[in-house]
Amino acid sequence: MEFDLQRLVVFLSIFTCILFLGYSYATSRLIAPFELGTLQKVFLWIGVVFLVLLTPSAYILSLFYRETSWQKFWAYSAFTTLGFATILVSFVIFKDLGNLVWKSAIFLSDLFQSKGIPSSETTSISSEVEKFTRGDFLSRISSFALLGIAGGMTAFGFYQAKKTPSIKRVSIKVKDLPEGLHGFKIAQLSDIHIGPTIKGHFLEGVVQKTNSLEPDLVAITGDLVDGTVNMLKHHVTPLKDLESKYGTFFVTGNHEYYSGVIAWIRELEDLGIQVLLNQNKLIEHQGAKIAVAGVTDYKAHTIIPGHKTDPKQASLGTEDAHYKVLLAHQPNSVFEAAKVGYDLQLSGHTHGGQYFPGNVFIHLFQKFVAGLSKWEDTQLYVSRGTGYWGPPLRIGAPSEITLLVLEKA
């Protein structure tokens, strides 16, 4: 198998430990207001362990065994419950942090207002019992409320993720753009992640919708697959039906390097897709030249040293181009791309955070999360992704098929 098995084992081990810690914390906090018997607690924690092992086992099955109906059910169950648990654990943590801040504020307030002499020497026992009962009741209600809200968000996110992505039209305003390139259309697909829960049927819908845009070219900016060629090749065949004037271009994402990238490059080329590995293609369009360059993934060299990303190498021979576009999976390539002199970079990778709490914390790790921005003289568009990774959820970061249109400013 053409992926790093050792890396996979390490990743799944760390991932499983993190899951267990998160699930255990949320479970402990949610059941705290309830008086459960020993047998009930035993069954509950057996369930927690089962849920923790559900996701890594489903991922392993998707890599080593061909698709069956029970495997598909297992995968959807595993990754949907993972999404639900992620949301629930986040809510529990935020709730506890909120309680901590509230209690700290009350403590400090009492500390500053107290004169050291209580207004009453004793407190009514009945009053204390009443406070305890009320607090216990509210804690139980909050546990059910968090479960309900997390469940509702999971259902909504599942619907958003599984429907065919919507079209997002983006105008790229360019000063001194040649008249021949005005109206040039690029359809961008990114982060489809064909794998455990995304299959060929989903891709067929994406291809049909992309073709309806009648683009001049199609750009696929990485993370197309999550699995080996042997397992998924029949699910990517709809890509051969993509229609555009100048063809389909592809650059590798980090997940291709986890899935046997060399085999996938050959497979995509057999489907008629032009794979750009620090390379470019010059296109003459209505008397003007546009260069379409592509680099390997930003971290590719950590897996295959010979695939180190190189925007400068990718630009060789494009000196006479009127407009230069760089396809780069990760947005961070823009820092080097700007130095080389690209006019536009198309990226993905971030998924826009995909769902809560990812779309909150993503801003701590990525300077460019989604949409159109600029770094020096290079415009950058970051797609939220056409599919999804892991949990089949999209909340606050809708999937997209992007149509970018060059327009003279």
Residue pairs with C-beta under 8 A, 6 or more apart in sequence:
1 63
1 228
1 260
2 228
2 229
2 259
2 260
2 261
2 262
2 263
3 228
3 258
3 259
3 260
4 258
4 303
7 258
7 303
8 63
8 258
12 56
12 59
12 60
15 55
15 56
16 52
16 53
16 56
19 52
19 55
19 82
19 85
20 48
20 49
20 52
22 85
22 86
22 89
23 48
23 51
23 52
23 85
23 89
24 48
25 89
25 92
25 93
26 85
26 88
26 89
26 92
26 93
27 44
27 45
27 48
29 92
29 95
29 96
30 92
30 143
30 146
30 147
31 41
31 44
31 143
32 139
33 136
33 139
33 140
33 143
34 140
34 143
36 44
51 81
51 85
54 74
54 77
54 78
54 81
54 82
55 78
55 79
55 81
55 82
57 74
57 78
58 71
58 74
58 75
58 77
58 78
58 79
58 196
59 78
59 196
61 71
61 74
61 75
62 71
62 75
62 195
62 196
62 226
62 227
62 231
63 227
63 228
63 231
65 71
66 231
67 199
67 231
72 197
75 196
75 197
76 197
76 392
78 196
79 196
79 197
79 390
79 391
79 392
80 154
80 158
80 391
80 392
80 393
82 390
82 391
83 154
83 157
83 158
83 355
83 390
83 391
83 392
83 393
84 150
84 151
84 154
84 391
86 355
86 357
86 391
87 150
87 153
87 154
87 355
87 356
87 357
88 146
88 147
88 150
90 356
90 357
91 146
91 149
91 150
92 146
95 142
95 146
153 355
153 356
153 395
154 393
156 395
157 355
157 391
157 392
157 393
157 394
157 395
158 392
158 393
160 393
160 394
160 395
160 398
160 399
161 388
161 392
161 393
161 394
161 399
162 202
162 392
164 202
164 205
164 206
164 209
165 206
165 209
165 386
165 387
165 398
165 399
165 400
165 401
166 398
166 399
166 400
166 401
167 209
167 213
167 400
167 401
167 402
167 403
168 400
168 401
168 402
168 403
169 402
169 403
169 405
170 372
170 381
170 402
170 403
170 404
170 405
171 405
171 407
172 344
172 372
172 379
172 381
172 404
172 405
172 406
172 407
173 407
173 408
173 409
174 181
174 323
174 343
174 406
174 407
174 408
174 409
175 409
177 322
177 323
177 406
177 407
177 408
177 409
178 287
178 288
178 322
178 323
179 286
179 287
179 288
179 408
180 285
180 286
180 287
180 288
181 285
181 286
181 288
181 290
181 322
181 323
181 406
182 406
182 407
182 408
183 405
183 406
183 407
184 216
184 285
184 290
184 405
184 406
185 213
185 214
185 215
185 216
185 217
185 403
185 404
185 405
185 406
186 215
186 216
186 217
186 218
186 219
186 325
186 346
186 403
186 404
186 405
186 406
187 210
187 213
187 215
187 217
187 218
187 219
187 244
187 401
187 402
187 403
187 404
188 218
188 219
188 220
188 221
188 346
188 381
188 383
188 401
188 402
188 403
188 404
189 206
189 210
189 218
189 219
189 220
189 221
189 383
189 386
189 401
189 402
190 220
190 221
190 222
190 223
190 329
190 346
190 347
190 348
190 349
190 383
190 385
190 386
190 402
191 221
191 222
191 223
191 253
191 348
191 349
191 351
191 383
191 385
191 386
191 387
191 388
191 389
192 198
192 202
192 203
192 206
192 220
192 223
192 224
192 225
192 385
192 386
192 387
193 223
193 224
193 225
193 226
193 255
193 385
193 387
193 388
193 389
194 200
194 202
194 203
194 224
194 225
194 226
194 227
194 232
194 235
194 236
194 387
195 225
195 226
195 227
195 232
196 226
196 227
197 392
198 387
198 388
199 235
200 234
200 235
200 236
200 237
200 238
202 387
203 235
203 236
203 238
203 239
204 238
206 238
206 386
206 401
207 238
207 239
207 241
207 242
209 401
210 218
210 242
210 401
211 241
211 242
211 243
213 401
213 403
214 243
214 244
215 244
215 245
215 403
216 244
216 245
216 246
216 285
217 244
217 245
217 246
217 247
217 248
217 249
217 283
217 292
218 242
218 244
218 247
218 248
218 249
219 248
219 249
219 250
219 292
219 325
219 327
219 346
220 239
220 248
220 249
220 250
220 251
220 273
221 251
221 253
221 327
221 328
221 329
221 346
221 347
221 348
221 383
222 250
222 251
222 252
222 253
222 254
222 255
222 256
222 297
222 329
222 348
222 349
223 253
223 254
223 255
223 256
223 329
223 348
223 349
223 385
223 389
224 236
224 250
224 253
224 255
224 256
224 264
224 268
225 232
225 236
225 255
225 256
225 259
225 264
226 255
226 258
226 259
226 389
227 259
228 259
228 260
228 263
229 260
229 263
229 264
229 267
233 267
236 267
236 268
236 271
237 271
239 248
239 268
239 271
239 273
240 271
240 272
242 248
246 283
246 285
246 292
247 272
247 273
247 274
248 272
248 273
248 274
249 273
249 274
249 275
249 276
249 281
249 292
249 294
249 327
250 268
250 273
250 274
250 275
250 276
250 294
250 327
251 275
251 276
251 277
251 294
251 295
251 296
251 297
251 327
251 328
251 329
252 261
252 265
252 275
252 277
252 296
252 297
252 300
252 307
252 329
253 297
253 329
253 330
253 348
253 349
254 297
254 298
254 299
254 300
254 329
254 330
254 349
255 389
256 264
256 297
257 297
257 299
257 300
257 303
257 304
257 307
258 303
261 300
261 303
261 304
261 307
265 275
265 277
268 275
269 275
274 281
275 294
276 292
276 293
276 294
276 295
276 314
276 327
277 294
277 295
277 296
277 307
278 294
278 295
278 296
278 309
278 310
278 311
278 313
278 314
279 293
279 294
279 314
280 291
280 292
280 293
280 294
280 314
280 315
280 316
280 317
280 318
281 291
281 292
281 293
282 289
282 290
282 291
282 317
282 318
282 321
283 289
283 290
283 291
283 292
288 322
288 323
289 320
289 321
289 322
289 323
290 321
290 322
290 323
290 324
290 325
291 315
291 318
291 321
291 323
291 324
291 325
292 325
292 327
293 311
293 314
293 315
293 318
293 324
293 325
293 326
293 327
293 342
294 314
294 326
294 327
294 328
295 309
295 310
295 311
295 314
295 326
295 327
295 328
295 333
296 307
296 308
296 309
296 310
297 307
297 309
297 329
297 330
298 309
298 328
298 329
298 330
298 332
298 333
299 330
300 307
300 308
300 309
301 307
301 308
301 309
309 328
309 333
309 336
311 326
311 328
311 333
311 336
311 337
311 339
311 340
311 342
312 336
312 340
314 326
315 324
315 340
315 341
315 342
318 324
323 343
323 344
323 406
324 341
324 342
324 343
324 344
325 342
325 343
325 344
325 345
325 346
326 333
326 337
326 342
326 344
326 345
326 346
327 345
327 346
328 334
328 337
328 345
328 346
328 347
329 347
329 348
329 349
330 347
330 349
331 345
331 347
331 349
331 350
331 366
331 367
331 368
331 380
331 382
332 367
332 368
333 345
333 347
334 345
334 347
334 368
334 375
334 378
334 380
335 375
337 345
337 378
338 375
338 376
338 377
338 378
341 377
341 378
342 378
343 377
343 378
343 379
344 378
344 379
344 380
344 381
344 404
345 378
345 379
345 380
345 381
346 381
346 383
346 404
347 368
347 380
347 381
347 382
347 383
348 382
348 383
348 385
349 382
350 362
350 366
350 368
350 369
350 370
350 382
350 384
350 385
351 358
351 384
351 385
351 388
351 389
351 397
352 359
352 362
352 369
352 370
352 382
352 384
352 385
352 396
352 397
353 359
353 360
353 361
353 362
353 369
353 370
353 396
353 397
354 384
354 385
354 388
354 389
354 391
354 393
354 394
354 395
354 397
355 391
355 393
355 394
355 395
355 396
355 397
356 395
356 396
358 397
359 395
359 396
359 397
362 369
363 369
368 375
368 380
368 382
369 382
370 382
370 383
370 384
370 397
371 381
371 382
372 379
372 380
372 381
373 379
373 380
373 381
373 382
374 380
381 402
381 404
383 400
383 402
384 397
384 398
384 399
384 400
385 399
385 400
386 399
386 400
386 401
387 399
388 394
388 399
